[in-house]
Amino acid sequence: MNIQLLLTGDELMTGVTVDSNSSRIARQLATLGLYIDGKVTIGDRLTDLVAEINRLSDTADVLIVNGGLGPTVDDLTAEALGRAAGKPLGQHPEALDQLETLLARHGLPMNEANLKQTMLPQGCEIIPNPIGSAVGIRLELNNCLVLCTPGVPHELERMLHEQVVPLLRQQFPDTTPLRQSRFHVYGIGESYLQQWIDEALPDWPPSLELGFRAGLPTLEVKITSRAGDSEGLHDGWCTKLHRLLADHIVAVGDGTLEDSLVSLLRQRNLRLATAESATGGEMARMINRVARAGDVFEAGVITSPGRMYTGLLGLEECPGESEVSEAGVRHTVQTLLAGTRADYAVAVYGDPNSGQRGGDQNKGTVWAGWGREGEIRSRQFHFPTGGGIYQSLVAALGLDLVRRALLGLESAPSYYPVGGRN
Amino acid sequence: MNIQLLLTGDELMTGVTVDSNSSRIARQLATLGLYIDGKVTIGDRLTDLVAEINRLSDTADVLIVNGGLGPTVDDLTAEALGRAAGKPLGQHPEALDQLETLLARHGLPMNEANLKQTMLPQGCEIIPNPIGSAVGIRLELNNCLVLCTPGVPHELERMLHEQVVPLLRQQFPDTTPLRQSRFHVYGIGESYLQQWIDEALPDWPPSLELGFRAGLPTLEVKITSRAGDSEGLHDGWCTKLHRLLADHIVAVGDGTLEDSLVSLLRQRNLRLATAESATGGEMARMINRVARAGDVFEAGVITSPGRMYTGLLGLEECPGESEVSEAGVRHTVQTLLAGTRADYAVAVYGDPNSGQRGGDQNKGTVWAGWGREGEIRSRQFHFPTGGGIYQSLVAALGLDLVRRALLGLESAPSYYPVGGRN
């Protein structure tokens, strides 16, 4: 079984765009136990596209083409596939139908550029795209299944999940899917985590692949095995790992820290309010990316610590313009609880220029306060890192402190352990 | 002149690692006016590597190989190049010399794994790597200049800058660098934009390449030409395009809408406050991603329209819990101006479930209010789209309305024009 990937787009050749789509495709195929054998990337030139489609389809069983399905003149995939297959383009009724439905839903008229997207090689089938105007194309060529997919990442993601993966599962029923268990961990660095697992679980079985993927703000730990091979082994070691990482695990599978928090708040019928200074809205933004987060998100405020009181929260004059203090975060949590309909509140104050200027005594210091009426906690943390990483880690800190409190976990977690475990 | 890139590494095939090296290489070559014509990525398999080195060097003038120069068993580039060229590996004295110097500098002993890195195809030249143990390799094969470079990003970056670029400049003195002009547009869809340019500038010269890249929330328009070819032409048509797209252009080059807004506020010495409902903090977050945005960002609040008053802003009881209204946004802007130290304020209210539930009368309706003391404007917009796209587009709407107001541009922009221009 040979699977090839052909990516097209001048922006991928000039360095303007970093290709993340091939990673999306590889991850989705991996769920079926399928791997990409080779990947070719070329610019938007018709002759090159035709030549590569011919060359790759000649030896591959599956060729996935990504990009070039848009409405503009530099979108050439349909044309190239048509030429490679010797099938002239014609208006595809189903493609037209899908496009009309999509445009009608958005109250938009059809235009020439969109119509181009319905001109597909004769005899091909479409792969529906429920959220974009670029329909996918499916065609047999040189005994190879050619699947053309859109370059827009969220459209690709959805088409892979809903169309391409089921199609490949049907076409290749004999592959053994991988079994994967994934944990998302907050508050431990990658090199420490690796060392910790090595020491705590020295007899880790070689048939279970252990992988790490550094994300922001969490780190993904992945256990992979061939389905059928070692079901019991897989489950047993997952349990051991889960027990080891314990309360550092903030989510499993496709979940995220913010998903876990929104679920917890929903289960307990609580509404949360947030206040943040150095994170610029990232804490509120993380929660509000979760679907229907409005059910549990009451309100968020973003400003410098000093202005939190005198401006937004209508309090008396406060100590200093930008003071990052314990009194400040506790006061803010109290005010959010009193002044909004929130049942639970969290405030995270840090130096907004953290990581941007050097030699600052206060650099990386974060004060967090969190809790409910009559039960407010506070603690100081250090995040000696810069810019976007700082904002992401500190925003997640606020959410994880609330998650821990709601679950009754230790209130003084040992984030980013260096020497030892505690 | 044909330049090919061959990337090797299992991690690039499984989706674990997103390839950013080819973007590094492309950007460095672009400074010489050189472009990568094709890019092939394969896993760490010797036979595939040998075959691809042979195939690509057969037609290319330059083949840049990236990765596979490390000390471990899955690093196969030297071996593959040797087989492709029919040159057995032998210890390269200069490579040994360089490695000894590097190890001595770090006080490290030589080990077996490192020694493997000095075994190179006979007759090759090395490309020095001053900061890592993986030396680069240079060899003529099939009339093609083959350059093997390390996969570690910062080692690659330095080798490109200090060795590869000067070498290529020397070998190909006749190349002309490309000239690129980039505009970022907000409020026009890709298919409409293409049609608009086609109609308004029908005699667009073929020597100026026009490209589009759909991003969120803006769309990039790019004009590319060969330097020297058509300087006047490039400038002239850039001006025409600029005049056509006019106030829809929110940034140029590497800039973004939020960069432009932060600069404008800074120039005018103004501080901004934001209020948002359905965008969950994205508007504040966009601004606060810009370096030193704290200079111009006064405060942000996020909650449902109704709770904006009674909770955060300390106002009298408001009309309805989630009412998206003109009175609401105007009132909020007024309150932000009165209650914070902001000179300018913007409020954007929309349905938080927009795009998630169907059949809603109010679906996609957005009320925006913006302005300064005594000069508050408001307008209704429609964004009939869903989820994350909605949040991104609506957050950018708020920022673009402020940008337009500060620049004295039309206050009722024709965003997402459908039938005609206005």
HADDOCK unambig.tbl for C-alpha pairs under 7 A between the chains (distance, minus, plus):
assign (segid A and resid 13 and name CA) (segid B and resid 26 and name CA) 6.52 0.50 0.50
assign (segid A and resid 13 and name CA) (segid B and resid 36 and name CA) 6.05 0.50 0.50
assign (segid A and resid 14 and name CA) (segid B and resid 23 and name CA) 6.92 0.50 0.50
assign (segid A and resid 14 and name CA) (segid B and resid 26 and name CA) 5.25 0.50 0.50
assign (segid A and resid 14 and name CA) (segid B and resid 27 and name CA) 6.35 0.50 0.50
assign (segid A and resid 14 and name CA) (segid B and resid 35 and name CA) 6.87 0.50 0.50
assign (segid A and resid 15 and name CA) (segid B and resid 22 and name CA) 6.89 0.50 0.50
assign (segid A and resid 15 and name CA) (segid B and resid 23 and name CA) 3.77 0.50 0.50
assign (segid A and resid 15 and name CA) (segid B and resid 24 and name CA) 6.53 0.50 0.50
assign (segid A and resid 15 and name CA) (segid B and resid 26 and name CA) 5.01 0.50 0.50
assign (segid A and resid 15 and name CA) (segid B and resid 27 and name CA) 5.34 0.50 0.50
assign (segid A and resid 16 and name CA) (segid B and resid 23 and name CA) 6.93 0.50 0.50
assign (segid A and resid 18 and name CA) (segid B and resid 19 and name CA) 6.98 0.50 0.50
assign (segid A and resid 18 and name CA) (segid B and resid 20 and name CA) 5.81 0.50 0.50
assign (segid A and resid 18 and name CA) (segid B and resid 23 and name CA) 6.14 0.50 0.50
assign (segid A and resid 19 and name CA) (segid B and resid 18 and name CA) 6.95 0.50 0.50
assign (segid A and resid 19 and name CA) (segid B and resid 19 and name CA) 6.71 0.50 0.50
assign (segid A and resid 20 and name CA) (segid B and resid 18 and name CA) 5.87 0.50 0.50
assign (segid A and resid 22 and name CA) (segid B and resid 15 and name CA) 6.80 0.50 0.50
assign (segid A and resid 23 and name CA) (segid B and resid 14 and name CA) 6.97 0.50 0.50
assign (segid A and resid 23 and name CA) (segid B and resid 15 and name CA) 3.75 0.50 0.50
assign (segid A and resid 23 and name CA) (segid B and resid 16 and name CA) 6.89 0.50 0.50
assign (segid A and resid 23 and name CA) (segid B and resid 18 and name CA) 6.23 0.50 0.50
assign (segid A and resid 24 and name CA) (segid B and resid 15 and name CA) 6.62 0.50 0.50
assign (segid A and resid 26 and name CA) (segid B and resid 13 and name CA) 6.79 0.50 0.50
assign (segid A and resid 26 and name CA) (segid B and resid 14 and name CA) 5.38 0.50 0.50
assign (segid A and resid 26 and name CA) (segid B and resid 15 and name CA) 5.03 0.50 0.50
assign (segid A and resid 27 and name CA) (segid B and resid 14 and name CA) 6.65 0.50 0.50
assign (segid A and resid 27 and name CA) (segid B and resid 15 and name CA) 5.58 0.50 0.50
assign (segid A and resid 35 and name CA) (segid B and resid 14 and name CA) 6.84 0.50 0.50
assign (segid A and resid 36 and name CA) (segid B and resid 13 and name CA) 6.07 0.50 0.50
assign (segid A and resid 37 and name CA) (segid B and resid 42 and name CA) 6.58 0.50 0.50
assign (segid A and resid 38 and name CA) (segid B and resid 41 and name CA) 5.85 0.50 0.50
assign (segid A and resid 38 and name CA) (segid B and resid 42 and name CA) 4.88 0.50 0.50
assign (segid A and resid 39 and name CA) (segid B and resid 40 and name CA) 5.62 0.50 0.50
assign (segid A and resid 39 and name CA) (segid B and resid 41 and name CA) 4.92 0.50 0.50
assign (segid A and resid 39 and name CA) (segid B and resid 42 and name CA) 6.48 0.50 0.50
assign (segid A and resid 40 and name CA) (segid B and resid 39 and name CA) 5.56 0.50 0.50
assign (segid A and resid 40 and name CA) (segid B and resid 40 and name CA) 4.41 0.50 0.50
assign (segid A and resid 40 and name CA) (segid B and resid 41 and name CA) 6.28 0.50 0.50
assign (segid A and resid 41 and name CA) (segid B and resid 38 and name CA) 5.84 0.50 0.50
assign (segid A and resid 41 and name CA) (segid B and resid 39 and name CA) 4.87 0.50 0.50
assign (segid A and resid 41 and name CA) (segid B and resid 40 and name CA) 6.29 0.50 0.50
assign (segid A and resid 42 and name CA) (segid B and resid 37 and name CA) 6.44 0.50 0.50
assign (segid A and resid 42 and name CA) (segid B and resid 38 and name CA) 4.81 0.50 0.50
assign (segid A and resid 42 and name CA) (segid B and resid 39 and name CA) 6.38 0.50 0.50
assign (segid A and resid 43 and name CA) (segid B and resid 37 and name CA) 6.99 0.50 0.50
assign (segid A and resid 71 and name CA) (segid B and resid 191 and name CA) 5.87 0.50 0.50
assign (segid A and resid 72 and name CA) (segid B and resid 191 and name CA) 6.78 0.50 0.50
assign (segid A and resid 72 and name CA) (segid B and resid 194 and name CA) 6.46 0.50 0.50
assign (segid A and resid 106 and name CA) (segid B and resid 384 and name CA) 5.53 0.50 0.50
assign (segid A and resid 106 and name CA) (segid B and resid 385 and name CA) 6.99 0.50 0.50
assign (segid A and resid 108 and name CA) (segid B and resid 418 and name CA) 6.64 0.50 0.50
assign (segid A and resid 113 and name CA) (segid B and resid 191 and name CA) 5.49 0.50 0.50
assign (segid A and resid 113 and name CA) (segid B and resid 195 and name CA) 6.76 0.50 0.50
assign (segid A and resid 114 and name CA) (segid B and resid 191 and name CA) 6.53 0.50 0.50
assign (segid A and resid 280 and name CA) (segid B and resid 284 and name CA) 6.52 0.50 0.50
assign (segid A and resid 280 and name CA) (segid B and resid 285 and name CA) 5.49 0.50 0.50
assign (segid A and resid 280 and name CA) (segid B and resid 288 and name CA) 5.05 0.50 0.50
assign (segid A and resid 281 and name CA) (segid B and resid 281 and name CA) 5.63 0.50 0.50
assign (segid A and resid 281 and name CA) (segid B and resid 284 and name CA) 5.83 0.50 0.50
assign (segid A and resid 281 and name CA) (segid B and resid 285 and name CA) 4.95 0.50 0.50
assign (segid A and resid 282 and name CA) (segid B and resid 285 and name CA) 6.05 0.50 0.50
assign (segid A and resid 284 and name CA) (segid B and resid 280 and name CA) 6.51 0.50 0.50
assign (segid A and resid 284 and name CA) (segid B and resid 281 and name CA) 5.83 0.50 0.50
assign (segid A and resid 285 and name CA) (segid B and resid 280 and name CA) 5.46 0.50 0.50
assign (segid A and resid 285 and name CA) (segid B and resid 281 and name CA) 4.91 0.50 0.50
assign (segid A and resid 285 and name CA) (segid B and resid 282 and name CA) 6.02 0.50 0.50
assign (segid A and resid 288 and name CA) (segid B and resid 280 and name CA) 5.00 0.50 0.50
assign (segid A and resid 298 and name CA) (segid B and resid 303 and name CA) 6.16 0.50 0.50
assign (segid A and resid 299 and name CA) (segid B and resid 302 and name CA) 5.44 0.50 0.50
assign (segid A and resid 299 and name CA) (segid B and resid 303 and name CA) 4.45 0.50 0.50
assign (segid A and resid 300 and name CA) (segid B and resid 301 and name CA) 5.65 0.50 0.50
assign (segid A and resid 300 and name CA) (segid B and resid 302 and name CA) 4.88 0.50 0.50
assign (segid A and resid 300 and name CA) (segid B and resid 303 and name CA) 6.51 0.50 0.50
assign (segid A and resid 301 and name CA) (segid B and resid 300 and name CA) 5.66 0.50 0.50
assign (segid A and resid 301 and name CA) (segid B and resid 301 and name CA) 4.54 0.50 0.50
assign (segid A and resid 301 and name CA) (segid B and resid 302 and name CA) 6.36 0.50 0.50
assign (segid A and resid 302 and name CA) (segid B and resid 299 and name CA) 5.43 0.50 0.50
assign (segid A and resid 302 and name CA) (segid B and resid 300 and name CA) 4.88 0.50 0.50
assign (segid A and resid 302 and name CA) (segid B and resid 301 and name CA) 6.35 0.50 0.50
assign (segid A and resid 303 and name CA) (segid B and resid 298 and name CA) 6.16 0.50 0.50
assign (segid A and resid 303 and name CA) (segid B and resid 299 and name CA) 4.45 0.50 0.50
assign (segid A and resid 303 and name CA) (segid B and resid 300 and name CA) 6.51 0.50 0.50
assign (segid A and resid 311 and name CA) (segid B and resid 339 and name CA) 5.50 0.50 0.50
assign (segid A and resid 311 and name CA) (segid B and resid 340 and name CA) 4.54 0.50 0.50
assign (segid A and resid 312 and name CA) (segid B and resid 312 and name CA) 6.61 0.50 0.50
assign (segid A and resid 312 and name CA) (segid B and resid 313 and name CA) 6.48 0.50 0.50
assign (segid A and resid 312 and name CA) (segid B and resid 339 and name CA) 6.84 0.50 0.50
assign (segid A and resid 312 and name CA) (segid B and resid 340 and name CA) 6.60 0.50 0.50
assign (segid A and resid 313 and name CA) (segid B and resid 312 and name CA) 6.43 0.50 0.50
assign (segid A and resid 339 and name CA) (segid B and resid 311 and name CA) 5.51 0.50 0.50
assign (segid A and resid 339 and name CA) (segid B and resid 312 and name CA) 6.81 0.50 0.50
assign (segid A and resid 340 and name CA) (segid B and resid 311 and name CA) 4.53 0.50 0.50
assign (segid A and resid 340 and name CA) (segid B and resid 312 and name CA) 6.56 0.50 0.50
